[in-house]
Amino acid sequence: MAEKTHAKKPSRLKHMPSQVERKRYVFFRIQSSMRLDFSEARNAIMGSMLGWMGESGMAKAKPWVIRNLWSDREGVIQCSHKYVDDVKFALALVRQIGDSKAIFQTVRVSGTLKSGKEKL
């Protein structure tokens, strides 16, 4: 007898749900006397995180400053759910952006951008 071979349907999931890293969004405000540029603020934030967590911690935390949600003194950082406290602490360590002094204030941590924006 001839054996029938069935073609497998391609899976729609790229990863199992248990393997997908959960994200958190950290909403923050910056108190500064000068207008702040996105690239300067991002460099200060990432430099502080690199100093606090190191390269290994940065790779695990996967921080990302979201450019589309940047305003003059407010922004959002996406990171892994396990490293929210480290990201918040690294933000608190930033004292200067460019030539101006700055104070970072974490406003809210949210699991989705929509709920984070609604409650601001």
VMD Tcl script that draws the C-alpha trace (Angstrom):
set ca {
  {0.00 0.00 0.00}
  {1.12 3.49 -0.72}
  {1.53 5.72 2.28}
  {-0.13 9.08 2.25}
  {1.98 12.01 3.27}
  {0.28 15.07 4.61}
  {1.85 18.46 4.32}
  {2.11 20.22 7.66}
  {0.35 23.53 7.99}
  {2.75 26.33 8.86}
  {2.43 27.54 12.41}
  {1.15 31.07 12.81}
  {2.97 31.66 16.08}
  {6.62 32.58 15.84}
  {7.25 31.67 19.48}
  {5.35 29.88 22.13}
  {3.45 32.34 24.35}
  {5.53 31.27 27.34}
  {8.72 32.32 25.53}
  {7.59 35.80 24.56}
  {9.16 38.43 26.79}
  {6.61 40.65 28.50}
  {7.08 44.39 27.98}
  {6.53 47.31 30.30}
  {6.37 50.98 29.43}
  {7.95 53.47 31.84}
  {6.49 56.97 31.45}
  {8.77 59.74 32.72}
  {9.04 63.54 32.99}
  {12.18 65.62 32.95}
  {12.52 68.80 34.97}
  {15.01 71.08 33.25}
  {15.43 74.78 32.60}
  {16.30 74.28 28.93}
  {14.50 72.68 25.99}
  {15.75 69.12 25.52}
  {16.60 67.35 22.29}
  {15.55 63.72 21.88}
  {19.00 62.44 20.88}
  {20.74 64.14 23.82}
  {18.15 62.81 26.28}
  {18.33 59.29 24.80}
  {22.14 59.29 24.99}
  {22.04 60.40 28.64}
  {19.43 57.75 29.51}
  {21.25 54.93 27.73}
  {24.59 56.00 29.21}
  {23.14 55.92 32.70}
  {21.60 52.49 32.11}
  {24.86 51.16 30.72}
  {26.71 52.44 33.78}
  {24.18 50.96 36.21}
  {23.29 47.62 34.56}
  {26.32 46.97 32.35}
  {26.18 45.45 28.89}
  {24.76 42.14 30.08}
  {21.95 43.83 31.99}
  {21.17 46.09 29.03}
  {20.89 43.06 26.76}
  {18.45 41.40 29.17}
  {16.42 44.55 29.92}
  {16.06 45.51 26.24}
  {15.47 49.23 26.93}
  {14.09 51.32 24.08}
  {13.31 55.04 24.22}
  {10.26 55.49 21.98}
  {10.82 58.43 19.65}
  {7.19 58.88 18.52}
  {6.05 59.50 22.10}
  {8.75 62.05 22.92}
  {7.66 65.58 23.74}
  {9.78 68.43 25.05}
  {10.07 67.06 28.58}
  {8.16 63.77 28.59}
  {8.94 60.36 27.19}
  {8.42 56.61 27.33}
  {10.89 53.75 27.68}
  {9.97 50.20 26.73}
  {11.75 47.46 28.68}
  {11.44 43.91 29.97}
  {9.04 43.37 32.86}
  {11.82 41.95 35.04}
  {14.01 45.05 34.79}
  {11.54 47.87 35.45}
  {13.13 48.73 38.82}
  {16.61 48.86 37.29}
  {15.39 51.16 34.51}
  {13.69 53.46 37.02}
  {16.83 53.59 39.13}
  {19.02 54.33 36.11}
  {16.68 57.21 35.22}
  {17.08 58.60 38.73}
  {20.87 58.58 38.30}
  {20.78 60.99 35.35}
  {21.73 64.45 36.60}
  {22.72 66.23 33.40}
  {21.63 66.22 29.75}
  {24.05 68.05 27.52}
  {24.97 71.23 29.37}
  {21.81 71.57 31.43}
  {20.95 69.99 34.75}
  {18.00 67.62 34.73}
  {15.85 65.69 37.18}
  {13.97 62.61 36.02}
  {10.63 61.69 37.55}
  {8.96 58.37 36.81}
  {5.27 59.08 36.32}
  {3.83 55.63 35.65}
  {4.63 52.06 34.62}
  {2.15 50.35 32.35}
  {1.78 47.09 30.45}
  {0.30 48.82 27.41}
  {0.81 52.20 25.82}
  {-2.92 52.84 25.63}
  {-3.56 52.50 29.36}
  {-0.43 54.46 30.16}
  {-1.51 57.41 28.02}
  {-5.06 57.37 29.39}
  {-4.02 57.78 32.98}
  {-1.51 60.57 32.46}
}
mol new
graphics top color blue
foreach p $ca { graphics top sphere $p radius 0.5 }
foreach p [lrange $ca 0 end-1] q [lrange $ca 1 end] { graphics top cylinder $p $q radius 0.2 }
display resetview
